[in-house]
Amino acid sequence: MIDIIFNNLFLAIALLIMLIYLLLGVISLVELLEYKRGHRHADFNAMLSSPLSPGITVIAPAYNESKTIIENIKGLSSIHYNNYEIVVVNDGSRDDTLEKIIKEFSLEKVEEELYSTIPTQPVRGVYKSKNKAYSFLTVVDKKNGGKADALNAGINVSRNPYFVGIDVDSVIVPDALLKLAKPFLSYTTKRVVATGGVIRVANSCKIENGQVMQVNVPDKFWARFQIIEYLRSFLMGRMAWSKLNGLLIVSGALGMFDKEVVVQCGGYNSNTVGEDMELIVRMRRYLYEQGIKHRVVYVPDPLCWTEVPDNLKSLQRQRNRWTRGNMDTLLIHRKLFLNPRYGRLGMLGYPFWFFFEWMAPLLEGLGYIFMIYLIIVSAINLHVFLFLLAFVYLFSVSFSFYAVLFDEFTFHRYHRFEHLRRLFLIPFLEPLIYHPLNVYFAIRGNISFFRGNRQWGSMDRKGFDDKSEPKTT
């Protein structure tokens, strides 16, 4: 009897999850095709040359980023936009990050200018370049307070109505600001308060002067797994939630925000490690309560390349932090759960994140334990169970293949057959290796959260190698 109950429950849950993800995939496909049609004849040069283009501040927090800081700032300086400034915030780095910036860009300390009043850790100095070629560059040196605190310090010195928060170890494409800014100008009935774009994996890519010159599939399998994961998450997930207006997050690696709304909401929350998600949810909650129609828009173009963890230690720290950040945000804003006052955010977006991003790994972990117990006591129909397991496995593989093909037929960033050959191997391995590890990391993240861990953690940066060609395997 117990084997029938378990098999039926397993099948019901599996079918529900598959149905939801298929629905999100279909919505994403429709939205992507609509985006491609709408931007086929878009004249971004008109925005580039227009004096009416909104002013944008690019804020890049930096903590111990000595290996990549110079090339990343140079990459930011090559952005195609006519009205922007760059604010790099040195968040109390313990290495020579600040010294390298001062030397490379001929910086000198200037009088501090504050345009907003979000509380932050003490600012030790504000620097500008003596070289007119870098007149758009401002560097803020402050006591360490974490990424959220550094972003708030950047907002305080920014002069423009919109800002872009990025990870300084990321490389954004030259036309990223144009594409992120367009939704702010396109919507007339709803106020766009934030936009985000696709994040891609930069490991093993050839980077020169802060720009991706050659796209490559990473040498290490841990980074390859994340390519597939990012394609599913961004193209197959956030694209659909943007269409449904239920998006809860804009990636901290690249997002554009309406500064007025951010300041009204008090800036980034320095008491959480999930500051990117928490800010979006708090902004949207505030706007719903004020009765202001609004949108958070996702841009499917690959606009940012970032270095991802390529070893288990760094990957575990990152996923532990992501889990704690999700939990913190969901608990802080638990009022939204199935609350019709907050529209699709409360009725669709929040419940999805609650059940699929928080609870799903815990239930899956318990399912693994219960399944092993049933096998040991011979209380399960093994043939039926293996059939169902194979069915779920093949669905997972197919969905990942779909994500890769989805990307190739639209943006085609991996040009060589060798790239696709190496990518198409990953979906077969991911359900067996990478996914169970992520479940384990999420469970550890839950334990860390309830133990009161509020540490950001760190990731070992290898830096981008401009000289050597990546190895092939």
C-alpha positions in Angstrom: 0.0 0.0 0.0 2.8 2.4 1.0 4.5 1.9 -2.4 1.4 2.8 -4.3 0.9 6.0 -2.2 4.6 7.0 -2.6 4.6 6.3 -6.4 1.4 8.2 -6.9 2.6 11.1 -4.8 5.9 11.2 -6.6 4.1 11.2 -10.0 1.7 13.9 -9.0 4.4 16.2 -7.7 6.6 15.5 -10.7 3.8 16.2 -13.2 2.8 19.5 -11.4 6.4 20.7 -11.5 6.8 19.8 -15.2 3.6 21.5 -16.1 4.6 24.7 -14.4 8.0 24.8 -16.0 6.5 23.9 -19.4 4.1 26.8 -19.0 6.9 29.2 -18.1 8.9 28.0 -21.1 6.0 28.6 -23.5 5.4 32.1 -22.0 9.1 32.8 -22.3 9.2 31.7 -25.9 6.2 33.9 -26.8 7.7 36.9 -25.0 11.2 36.4 -26.6 9.7 36.2 -30.1 7.7 39.4 -29.4 10.9 41.1 -28.1 12.9 40.1 -31.2 10.1 41.4 -33.5 9.8 44.6 -31.6 13.5 45.3 -31.6 14.3 44.1 -35.2 14.1 47.7 -36.5 14.8 49.5 -33.2 17.1 52.5 -33.7 19.3 52.5 -30.6 21.6 55.1 -32.4 18.7 57.6 -32.0 18.9 57.1 -28.2 22.6 57.3 -28.3 22.7 60.7 -30.0 19.6 62.1 -28.3 20.1 64.8 -25.7 16.8 63.6 -24.1 18.3 60.2 -23.1 18.1 59.9 -19.3 21.2 60.3 -17.3 22.5 57.1 -15.8 25.0 56.4 -13.1 26.9 53.0 -13.1 27.7 52.0 -9.6 30.3 49.3 -9.1 31.1 48.1 -5.6 34.6 46.7 -5.2 36.1 44.7 -2.4 39.5 43.0 -2.8 39.1 43.1 -6.7 42.7 43.9 -7.4 43.1 41.2 -10.1 40.3 42.6 -12.3 39.6 46.1 -11.3 41.5 48.0 -13.9 40.2 46.1 -16.9 36.7 46.2 -15.6 36.8 50.0 -15.2 38.2 50.2 -18.8 35.4 48.0 -20.0 32.8 50.3 -18.3 34.4 53.4 -19.9 33.7 51.9 -23.4 29.9 51.8 -22.9 27.9 53.2 -25.8 25.9 56.0 -24.1 26.1 59.7 -24.2 25.0 60.7 -20.7 26.4 58.5 -18.0 28.9 58.5 -15.1 30.8 55.7 -13.4 31.0 55.5 -9.6 33.4 52.8 -8.2 33.0 52.3 -4.5 36.0 50.8 -2.8 34.3 49.1 0.2 37.3 48.9 2.6 39.4 46.6 0.4 42.3 44.9 2.2 44.4 44.5 -0.9 45.7 47.2 -3.3 42.4 47.8 -5.2 42.3 51.5 -4.4 46.0 52.1 -5.0 45.8 50.5 -8.4 42.8 52.7 -9.4 44.5 55.9 -8.2 47.7 55.1 -10.1 46.0 53.9 -13.3 43.5 56.8 -13.6 45.5 59.6 -12.0 43.0 60.2 -9.2 43.0 63.0 -6.6 40.8 63.5 -3.6 38.0 66.1 -4.0 35.4 67.6 -1.7 32.6 65.1 -1.0 29.3 65.7 -2.8 26.2 64.0 -1.6 22.9 64.1 -3.6 21.0 61.6 -1.4 21.0 60.8 2.3 20.9 57.0 2.6 22.8 56.1 5.8 26.2 54.2 5.1 29.4 53.4 6.8 31.8 56.4 6.9 33.2 57.7 3.6 36.9 58.2 3.8 37.3 60.1 0.5 35.9 60.8 -2.9 38.3 60.8 -5.8 38.2 62.3 -9.4 40.6 61.9 -12.2 43.0 64.7 -13.2 42.8 63.3 -16.7 39.9 64.8 -18.6 39.5 61.6 -20.5 38.2 60.1 -17.3 36.1 63.0 -16.1 33.1 60.6 -15.9 34.8 58.5 -13.3 34.2 59.0 -9.5 35.8 56.7 -6.9 34.4 56.5 -3.4 36.6 55.1 -0.6 34.7 54.0 2.5 34.8 51.8 5.5 33.7 48.2 4.8 30.0 47.7 5.1 29.1 45.1 2.5 27.8 45.3 -1.0 24.5 46.9 -0.1 26.2 49.6 1.9 28.6 50.3 -0.9 25.7 50.6 -3.4 24.0 53.0 -1.1 27.2 55.1 -0.9 27.3 55.1 -4.7 23.6 56.3 -4.9 24.5 59.1 -2.5 27.1 60.6 -4.8 25.2 59.8 -8.1 23.9 62.8 -10.0 21.5 61.1 -12.4 17.8 59.9 -12.1 18.7 56.3 -12.9 21.5 54.1 -11.8 22.8 50.7 -12.7 24.2 48.4 -10.0 26.8 45.9 -11.2 29.3 43.5 -9.8 32.7 45.0 -10.6 34.1 41.6 -11.6 31.5 41.6 -14.4 31.9 42.7 -18.0 28.9 44.5 -19.5 28.5 44.8 -23.3 28.8 48.3 -24.9 25.1 48.7 -25.7 23.9 47.4 -22.3 22.7 50.8 -21.0 20.8 51.5 -24.2 18.8 48.3 -24.0 18.3 48.6 -20.2 17.1 52.2 -20.6 14.6 51.6 -23.4 11.8 50.1 -21.3 11.8 53.2 -19.0 11.0 55.3 -22.1 8.6 52.8 -23.8 5.9 52.2 -21.2 3.4 55.0 -20.7 0.6 53.5 -18.6 2.9 51.9 -16.0 6.0 53.2 -14.3 9.0 51.1 -15.0 11.1 51.0 -11.8 13.7 48.4 -12.7 15.1 46.5 -15.6 17.5 43.6 -15.8 19.3 41.7 -18.5 20.8 38.2 -19.2 23.9 37.2 -17.2 26.4 35.0 -19.0 29.4 33.0 -17.8 32.7 34.6 -18.6 35.0 31.8 -17.4 37.5 30.9 -20.1 36.3 33.7 -22.4 39.0 35.9 -24.0 38.8 39.3 -22.4 40.7 42.3 -23.7 40.4 45.9 -22.2 37.2 44.9 -20.3 35.4 43.5 -23.4 34.6 39.9 -24.4 36.6 39.3 -27.6 36.0 35.6 -27.9 33.3 33.5 -26.2 34.3 30.1 -25.0 32.8 27.3 -23.0 34.5 27.1 -19.6 37.3 24.6 -19.1 35.9 23.4 -15.8 32.7 21.4 -15.5 31.4 23.3 -12.5 31.3 26.5 -14.6 29.8 24.6 -17.5 26.9 23.4 -15.3 26.2 27.1 -14.5 25.9 28.0 -18.2 22.9 25.6 -18.5 21.5 26.8 -15.2 21.8 30.5 -16.2 20.1 29.8 -19.6 17.2 28.1 -17.9 16.9 30.7 -15.1 17.1 33.8 -17.3 15.7 32.9 -20.6 13.1 30.3 -19.4 12.3 31.8 -16.0 12.7 35.5 -15.6 11.5 36.2 -19.1 8.1 34.6 -18.2 7.8 36.3 -14.8 8.5 39.6 -16.5 5.6 39.0 -18.9 3.4 38.0 -15.9 4.6 41.1 -14.0 5.5 38.8 -11.1 9.2 39.3 -11.1 10.8 39.4 -7.7 14.4 39.8 -8.6 16.8 41.7 -10.8 20.3 40.2 -10.7 22.8 42.1 -8.6 25.3 41.6 -11.5 23.4 44.0 -13.7 20.2 46.0 -13.0 18.9 49.5 -13.7 16.7 51.3 -11.2 14.6 54.4 -10.8 16.7 56.2 -8.2 13.7 58.3 -6.9 11.8 55.2 -5.9 14.9 53.5 -4.4 15.7 56.5 -2.2 12.0 56.7 -1.1 12.2 53.1 0.0 15.5 53.7 1.9 18.0 52.2 -0.5 19.5 48.8 -0.2 19.0 46.8 3.0 22.5 46.3 4.5 21.2 43.7 7.0 20.5 41.0 4.4 22.8 39.1 2.0 20.0 39.1 -0.6 19.9 42.8 -1.1 19.1 42.7 -4.8 16.0 40.6 -4.4 14.9 42.4 -1.2 15.1 45.8 -2.8 12.9 44.8 -5.7 10.3 43.2 -3.4 10.3 46.2 -1.1 10.0 48.7 -4.0 7.1 46.8 -5.5 5.4 46.4 -2.2 5.7 50.1 -1.6 4.3 51.0 -5.0 1.4 48.6 -4.6 0.6 50.2 -1.3 0.8 53.7 -2.9 -1.5 52.6 -5.7 1.1 53.2 -8.4 0.9 51.0 -11.4 4.4 49.7 -12.2 6.6 47.1 -13.9 9.9 45.4 -13.4 11.1 44.5 -17.0 13.5 41.8 -18.0 15.6 42.3 -21.2 16.5 39.0 -22.8 19.6 40.3 -24.5 22.9 38.9 -23.1 24.2 42.2 -21.5 26.6 41.1 -18.9 29.4 38.5 -18.5 30.6 37.4 -15.1 33.0 35.1 -13.5 31.2 32.2 -11.7 32.6 29.8 -9.1 34.6 27.0 -10.7 35.2 25.0 -7.6 32.9 23.4 -5.0 34.1 25.5 -2.1 33.2 28.8 -3.8 30.0 27.4 -5.3 28.8 26.2 -1.9 29.5 29.6 -0.3 27.6 31.3 -3.2 24.5 29.0 -3.0 24.5 29.2 0.7 24.3 32.9 0.5 21.6 32.9 -2.2 19.5 30.6 -0.1 19.8 32.8 3.0 19.1 35.9 0.9 15.9 34.3 -0.5 14.7 33.2 2.9 15.4 36.6 4.5 13.5 38.4 1.8 10.5 36.0 1.9 10.3 36.2 5.6 10.6 40.0 5.7 7.8 40.4 3.2 5.7 37.5 4.2 2.7 39.8 4.2 2.6 39.4 0.4 1.9 35.7 0.4 -1.4 35.1 -1.5 -2.4 38.7 -0.7 -4.6 40.0 -3.6 -3.7 43.6 -2.5 -0.3 43.0 -4.2 -1.6 41.8 -7.5 0.4 39.2 -9.4 3.4 39.8 -7.1 1.4 38.4 -4.1 -0.7 35.9 -5.9 1.9 34.4 -8.3 5.4 35.6 -7.9 5.8 35.3 -4.1 4.1 31.9 -3.8 6.3 30.5 -6.6 9.5 31.7 -4.9 8.2 30.4 -1.6 7.4 26.9 -2.8 10.0 26.4 -5.6 13.0 28.4 -4.4 12.7 27.8 -0.7 10.6 24.8 0.1 11.4 22.6 -2.9 15.0 21.7 -1.9 13.9 20.8 1.6 11.1 18.6 0.4 13.4 17.0 -2.2 16.0 16.3 0.4 13.4 14.6 2.6 12.2 12.7 -0.4 15.7 11.3 -1.0 15.9 10.1 2.6 12.4 8.6 2.5 13.0 6.9 -0.8 16.2 5.3 0.5 14.3 4.0 3.5 11.6 2.5 1.4 14.1 0.8 -0.8 15.9 -0.6 2.2 12.7 -2.1 3.8 11.5 -3.3 0.4 8.3 -1.2 0.6 8.4 0.2 -2.9 7.7 -1.1 -6.3 11.2 -0.7 -7.7 10.2 -1.2 -11.4 7.5 1.5 -11.3 9.7 3.8 -9.3 12.7 3.5 -11.7 10.3 4.1 -14.6 9.1 7.3 -13.0 12.6 8.3 -12.1 13.7 7.8 -15.8 10.7 9.9 -16.9 11.7 12.8 -14.6 15.3 12.5 -15.7 14.5 12.7 -19.4 12.3 15.7 -18.8 15.1 17.5 -17.0 17.5 16.7 -19.8 15.0 17.7 -22.5 14.3 21.0 -20.8 18.0 21.9 -20.6 18.4 21.0 -24.2 15.5 23.3 -25.0 17.2 26.1 -23.1 20.4 25.7 -25.1 18.6 25.6 -28.4 16.4 28.5 -27.3 19.5 30.5 -26.9 21.2 29.3 -30.1 18.3 30.2 -32.3 18.0 33.7 -30.8 21.3 35.1 -29.7 23.8 32.5 -30.9 26.7 33.3 -28.6 28.4 30.0 -28.9 29.5 29.9 -32.5 31.6 26.8 -32.8 30.4 23.2 -33.1 32.9 22.3 -30.4 31.1 24.7 -28.0 27.8 23.0 -28.6 29.3 19.5 -28.3 30.7 20.4 -24.9 27.4 22.0 -23.7 25.2 19.2 -24.9 27.0 16.8 -22.6 26.1 18.8 -19.5 22.3 18.2 -19.4 22.9 14.5 -19.1 25.2 14.9 -16.1 23.4 17.8 -14.4 20.5 15.9 -12.8 22.9 13.3 -11.5 25.7 15.5 -10.1 25.0 19.2 -10.1 21.3 19.3 -9.1 21.7 17.0 -6.0 24.6 19.2 -4.9 22.5 22.3 -5.2 19.8 20.6 -3.1 22.4 19.9 -0.5 23.8 23.5 -0.6 20.2 24.8 -0.2 19.6 22.6 2.8 22.9 23.8 4.3 21.8 27.4 3.6 18.6 26.8 5.6 20.6 25.5 8.5 23.0 28.5 8.3 20.1 30.9 8.2 18.4 29.5 11.3 21.8 29.5 13.1 21.9 33.2 12.5 24.6 33.3 9.8 24.5 36.8 8.2 28.0 36.6 6.6 28.3 37.5 2.9 31.2 35.2 2.3 33.7 35.4 -0.6 34.5 33.9 -3.9 38.1 33.3 -5.1 38.6 35.4 -8.2 40.9 34.0 -10.8 40.7 37.2 -12.9 40.4 37.4 -16.7 43.5 36.3 -18.7 44.0 38.5 -21.7 47.0 36.7 -23.0 46.4 33.0 -22.9 43.9 31.0 -25.0 41.6 28.8 -22.9 42.4 25.1 -22.9 40.0 22.6 -24.5 39.0 19.3 -23.0 
